[in-house]
Amino acid sequence: MSAVTLDRPEPAPLTSADRCDRCGVRACVRIELSHGAELLFCAHHARAHVERLREVAVRIHDEAGVLAR
């Protein structure tokens, strides 16, 4: 029997076509949820919801270092 790995591939870089799900501005943060859905946020909305996002995220892809501050 072979082992099964649950590693997720690295997410693709965000592009100028990726828009914040809240306001439509260019997204710089991608939140991956356990059921496979993604949420995209601009810096402003990512910072505004940082605590809750950290609670629900399986992975946070933060290209601008927004949530590291």
DOKE-888794 format. One record per atom (N, C-alpha, C): x, y, z; atom name; residue in three letters; chain. Coordinates in steps of 0.02 Angstrom, whole numbers, plus 50000, padded with zeros to 5 digits. Example, Ala and Ser with C-alpha at 12.3 -4.5 7.8 and 13.67 -1.06 7.14 Angstrom:
BEGIN
+-------+-------+-------+-------+--------+--------+
|    xx |    yy |    zz | atome | residu | chaine |
+-------+-------+-------+-------+--------+--------+
| 50660 | 49716 | 50390 |     N |    ALA |      A |
| 50615 | 49775 | 50390 |    CA |    ALA |      A |
| 50660 | 49835 | 50390 |     C |    ALA |      A |
| 50642 | 49888 | 50354 |     N |    SER |      A |
| 50684 | 49947 | 50357 |    CA |    SER |      A |
| 50645 | 50002 | 50394 |     C |    SER |      A |
+-------+-------+-------+-------+--------+--------+
***
This chain:
BEGIN
+-------+-------+-------+-------+--------+--------+
|    xx |    yy |    zz | atome | residu | chaine |
+-------+-------+-------+-------+--------+--------+
| 50042 | 49942 | 50000 |     N |    MET |      A |
| 50000 | 50000 | 50000 |    CA |    MET |      A |
| 50045 | 50062 | 50000 |     C |    MET |      A |
| 50028 | 50111 | 49961 |     N |    SER |      A |
| 50068 | 50172 | 49957 |    CA |    SER |      A |
| 50040 | 50225 | 50004 |     C |    SER |      A |
| 50084 | 50268 | 50026 |     N |    ALA |      A |
| 50063 | 50322 | 50071 |    CA |    ALA |      A |
| 50029 | 50377 | 50031 |     C |    ALA |      A |
| 49981 | 50409 | 50062 |     N |    VAL |      A |
| 49946 | 50465 | 50031 |    CA |    VAL |      A |
| 49969 | 50528 | 50066 |     C |    VAL |      A |
| 49989 | 50577 | 50027 |     N |    THR |      A |
| 50009 | 50640 | 50056 |    CA |    THR |      A |
| 49954 | 50691 | 50045 |     C |    THR |      A |
| 49947 | 50735 | 50092 |     N |    LEU |      A |
| 49896 | 50787 | 50088 |    CA |    LEU |      A |
| 49927 | 50855 | 50076 |     C |    LEU |      A |
| 49988 | 50856 | 50051 |     N |    ASP |      A |
| 50020 | 50919 | 50036 |    CA |    ASP |      A |
| 49981 | 50956 | 49982 |     C |    ASP |      A |
| 49972 | 51020 | 49993 |     N |    ARG |      A |
| 49938 | 51061 | 49944 |    CA |    ARG |      A |
| 49992 | 51094 | 49901 |     C |    ARG |      A |
| 49980 | 51098 | 49836 |     N |    PRO |      A |
| 50029 | 51132 | 49793 |    CA |    PRO |      A |
| 50031 | 51207 | 49810 |     C |    PRO |      A |
| 50087 | 51238 | 49796 |     N |    GLU |      A |
| 50093 | 51310 | 49807 |    CA |    GLU |      A |
| 50041 | 51346 | 49764 |     C |    GLU |      A |
| 50009 | 51397 | 49792 |     N |    PRO |      A |
| 49959 | 51433 | 49752 |    CA |    PRO |      A |
| 49993 | 51475 | 49698 |     C |    PRO |      A |
| 49957 | 51485 | 49644 |     N |    ALA |      A |
| 49982 | 51528 | 49590 |    CA |    ALA |      A |
| 49987 | 51600 | 49616 |     C |    ALA |      A |
| 50034 | 51638 | 49591 |     N |    PRO |      A |
| 50039 | 51708 | 49612 |    CA |    PRO |      A |
| 49974 | 51745 | 49595 |     C |    PRO |      A |
| 49957 | 51793 | 49635 |     N |    LEU |      A |
| 49899 | 51835 | 49620 |    CA |    LEU |      A |
| 49917 | 51881 | 49562 |     C |    LEU |      A |
| 49867 | 51896 | 49520 |     N |    THR |      A |
| 49878 | 51939 | 49463 |    CA |    THR |      A |
| 49834 | 52001 | 49469 |     C |    THR |      A |
| 49840 | 52047 | 49422 |     N |    SER |      A |
| 49798 | 52107 | 49423 |    CA |    SER |      A |
| 49725 | 52090 | 49410 |     C |    SER |      A |
| 49711 | 52030 | 49386 |     N |    ALA |      A |
| 49641 | 52009 | 49376 |    CA |    ALA |      A |
| 49609 | 51984 | 49440 |     C |    ALA |      A |
| 49648 | 51969 | 49491 |     N |    ASP |      A |
| 49622 | 51945 | 49555 |    CA |    ASP |      A |
| 49598 | 52005 | 49596 |     C |    ASP |      A |
| 49534 | 52003 | 49615 |     N |    ARG |      A |
| 49503 | 52060 | 49648 |    CA |    ARG |      A |
| 49476 | 52042 | 49717 |     C |    ARG |      A |
| 49477 | 52090 | 49761 |     N |    CYS |      A |
| 49452 | 52082 | 49830 |    CA |    CYS |      A |
| 49378 | 52063 | 49827 |     C |    CYS |      A |
| 49361 | 52012 | 49865 |     N |    ASP |      A |
| 49291 | 51990 | 49868 |    CA |    ASP |      A |
| 49246 | 52040 | 49903 |     C |    ASP |      A |
| 49274 | 52087 | 49940 |     N |    ARG |      A |
| 49234 | 52137 | 49976 |    CA |    ARG |      A |
| 49222 | 52200 | 49935 |     C |    ARG |      A |
| 49275 | 52226 | 49901 |     N |    CYS |      A |
| 49269 | 52292 | 49870 |    CA |    CYS |      A |
| 49290 | 52295 | 49797 |     C |    CYS |      A |
| 49321 | 52243 | 49771 |     N |    GLY |      A |
| 49340 | 52243 | 49700 |    CA |    GLY |      A |
| 49408 | 52272 | 49684 |     C |    GLY |      A |
| 49444 | 52296 | 49734 |     N |    VAL |      A |
| 49512 | 52321 | 49724 |    CA |    VAL |      A |
| 49558 | 52261 | 49713 |     C |    VAL |      A |
| 49617 | 52273 | 49684 |     N |    ARG |      A |
| 49664 | 52218 | 49672 |    CA |    ARG |      A |
| 49680 | 52181 | 49737 |     C |    ARG |      A |
| 49676 | 52115 | 49734 |     N |    ALA |      A |
| 49689 | 52073 | 49793 |    CA |    ALA |      A |
| 49763 | 52062 | 49804 |     C |    ALA |      A |
| 49784 | 52060 | 49867 |     N |    CYS |      A |
| 49853 | 52043 | 49883 |    CA |    CYS |      A |
| 49857 | 51986 | 49934 |     C |    CYS |      A |
| 49798 | 51962 | 49957 |     N |    VAL |      A |
| 49795 | 51907 | 50005 |    CA |    VAL |      A |
| 49745 | 51855 | 49981 |     C |    VAL |      A |
| 49767 | 51792 | 49981 |     N |    ARG |      A |
| 49721 | 51737 | 49964 |    CA |    ARG |      A |
| 49714 | 51693 | 50026 |     C |    ARG |      A |
| 49653 | 51679 | 50045 |     N |    ILE |      A |
| 49637 | 51636 | 50102 |    CA |    ILE |      A |
| 49609 | 51571 | 50075 |     C |    ILE |      A |
| 49640 | 51515 | 50092 |     N |    GLU |      A |
| 49614 | 51450 | 50072 |    CA |    GLU |      A |
| 49577 | 51420 | 50131 |     C |    GLU |      A |
| 49516 | 51397 | 50118 |     N |    LEU |      A |
| 49474 | 51368 | 50170 |    CA |    LEU |      A |
| 49476 | 51292 | 50166 |     C |    LEU |      A |
| 49456 | 51259 | 50219 |     N |    SER |      A |
| 49462 | 51186 | 50224 |    CA |    SER |      A |
| 49423 | 51149 | 50171 |     C |    SER |      A |
| 49368 | 51176 | 50148 |     N |    HIS |      A |
| 49327 | 51141 | 50098 |    CA |    HIS |      A |
| 49348 | 51158 | 50026 |     C |    HIS |      A |
| 49404 | 51193 | 50018 |     N |    GLY |      A |
| 49432 | 51206 | 49952 |    CA |    GLY |      A |
| 49417 | 51274 | 49923 |     C |    GLY |      A |
| 49373 | 51312 | 49953 |     N |    ALA |      A |
| 49357 | 51378 | 49927 |    CA |    ALA |      A |
| 49413 | 51427 | 49943 |     C |    ALA |      A |
| 49415 | 51481 | 49906 |     N |    GLU |      A |
| 49464 | 51534 | 49916 |    CA |    GLU |      A |
| 49427 | 51600 | 49928 |     C |    GLU |      A |
| 49458 | 51642 | 49968 |     N |    LEU |      A |
| 49435 | 51711 | 49977 |    CA |    LEU |      A |
| 49493 | 51756 | 49958 |     C |    LEU |      A |
| 49479 | 51810 | 49923 |     N |    LEU |      A |
| 49531 | 51858 | 49903 |    CA |    LEU |      A |
| 49516 | 51924 | 49937 |     C |    LEU |      A |
| 49569 | 51956 | 49963 |     N |    PHE |      A |
| 49560 | 52020 | 49997 |    CA |    PHE |      A |
| 49614 | 52069 | 49977 |     C |    PHE |      A |
| 49594 | 52133 | 49976 |     N |    CYS |      A |
| 49643 | 52187 | 49970 |    CA |    CYS |      A |
| 49677 | 52195 | 50038 |     C |    CYS |      A |
| 49728 | 52237 | 50042 |     N |    ALA |      A |
| 49764 | 52247 | 50105 |    CA |    ALA |      A |
| 49718 | 52273 | 50159 |     C |    ALA |      A |
| 49676 | 52321 | 50142 |     N |    HIS |      A |
| 49631 | 52352 | 50191 |    CA |    HIS |      A |
| 49584 | 52301 | 50223 |     C |    HIS |      A |
| 49551 | 52261 | 50182 |     N |    HIS |      A |
| 49503 | 52213 | 50209 |    CA |    HIS |      A |
| 49538 | 52153 | 50242 |     C |    HIS |      A |
| 49596 | 52134 | 50219 |     N |    ALA |      A |
| 49633 | 52081 | 50253 |    CA |    ALA |      A |
| 49652 | 52102 | 50324 |     C |    ALA |      A |
| 49676 | 52164 | 50330 |     N |    ARG |      A |
| 49694 | 52189 | 50397 |    CA |    ARG |      A |
| 49632 | 52196 | 50442 |     C |    ARG |      A |
| 49577 | 52216 | 50413 |     N |    ALA |      A |
| 49515 | 52227 | 50452 |    CA |    ALA |      A |
| 49489 | 52162 | 50481 |     C |    ALA |      A |
| 49502 | 52106 | 50447 |     N |    HIS |      A |
| 49474 | 52041 | 50468 |    CA |    HIS |      A |
| 49528 | 51990 | 50487 |     C |    HIS |      A |
| 49588 | 52013 | 50502 |     N |    VAL |      A |
| 49645 | 51968 | 50511 |    CA |    VAL |      A |
| 49633 | 51914 | 50564 |     C |    VAL |      A |
| 49605 | 51930 | 50620 |     N |    GLU |      A |
| 49596 | 51880 | 50673 |    CA |    GLU |      A |
| 49550 | 51823 | 50651 |     C |    GLU |      A |
| 49494 | 51840 | 50622 |     N |    ARG |      A |
| 49446 | 51789 | 50599 |    CA |    ARG |      A |
| 49475 | 51749 | 50541 |     C |    ARG |      A |
| 49511 | 51782 | 50496 |     N |    LEU |      A |
| 49542 | 51746 | 50439 |    CA |    LEU |      A |
| 49592 | 51694 | 50464 |     C |    LEU |      A |
| 49631 | 51711 | 50514 |     N |    ARG |      A |
| 49679 | 51663 | 50541 |    CA |    ARG |      A |
| 49644 | 51603 | 50573 |     C |    ARG |      A |
| 49585 | 51614 | 50600 |     N |    GLU |      A |
| 49546 | 51559 | 50631 |    CA |    GLU |      A |
| 49520 | 51509 | 50580 |     C |    GLU |      A |
| 49498 | 51533 | 50522 |     N |    VAL |      A |
| 49464 | 51490 | 50474 |    CA |    VAL |      A |
| 49509 | 51466 | 50417 |     C |    VAL |      A |
| 49567 | 51496 | 50408 |     N |    ALA |      A |
| 49609 | 51480 | 50350 |    CA |    ALA |      A |
| 49648 | 51415 | 50359 |     C |    ALA |      A |
| 49652 | 51378 | 50305 |     N |    VAL |      A |
| 49697 | 51320 | 50302 |    CA |    VAL |      A |
| 49765 | 51346 | 50281 |     C |    VAL |      A |
| 49766 | 51395 | 50237 |     N |    ARG |      A |
| 49827 | 51426 | 50214 |    CA |    ARG |      A |
| 49813 | 51499 | 50198 |     C |    ARG |      A |
| 49861 | 51541 | 50214 |     N |    ILE |      A |
| 49857 | 51612 | 50196 |    CA |    ILE |      A |
| 49915 | 51628 | 50150 |     C |    ILE |      A |
| 49899 | 51653 | 50092 |     N |    HIS |      A |
| 49949 | 51673 | 50042 |    CA |    HIS |      A |
| 49948 | 51749 | 50041 |     C |    HIS |      A |
| 49998 | 51779 | 50073 |     N |    ASP |      A |
| 50000 | 51851 | 50084 |    CA |    ASP |      A |
| 50059 | 51879 | 50044 |     C |    ASP |      A |
| 50047 | 51902 | 49983 |     N |    GLU |      A |
| 50101 | 51924 | 49940 |    CA |    GLU |      A |
| 50133 | 51989 | 49961 |     C |    GLU |      A |
| 50096 | 52031 | 49996 |     N |    ALA |      A |
| 50122 | 52097 | 50014 |    CA |    ALA |      A |
| 50146 | 52100 | 50087 |     C |    ALA |      A |
| 50142 | 52045 | 50123 |     N |    GLY |      A |
| 50162 | 52046 | 50193 |    CA |    GLY |      A |
| 50113 | 52085 | 50236 |     C |    GLY |      A |
| 50052 | 52092 | 50213 |     N |    VAL |      A |
| 50001 | 52132 | 50246 |    CA |    VAL |      A |
| 49986 | 52107 | 50316 |     C |    VAL |      A |
| 49980 | 52041 | 50324 |     N |    LEU |      A |
| 49960 | 52013 | 50389 |    CA |    LEU |      A |
| 50019 | 51999 | 50435 |     C |    LEU |      A |
| 50079 | 52011 | 50411 |     N |    ALA |      A |
| 50138 | 52000 | 50452 |    CA |    ALA |      A |
| 50151 | 52059 | 50499 |     C |    ALA |      A |
| 50118 | 52113 | 50488 |     N |    ARG |      A |
| 50129 | 52174 | 50528 |    CA |    ARG |      A |
| 50091 | 52172 | 50592 |     C |    ARG |      A |
+-------+-------+-------+-------+--------+--------+
***
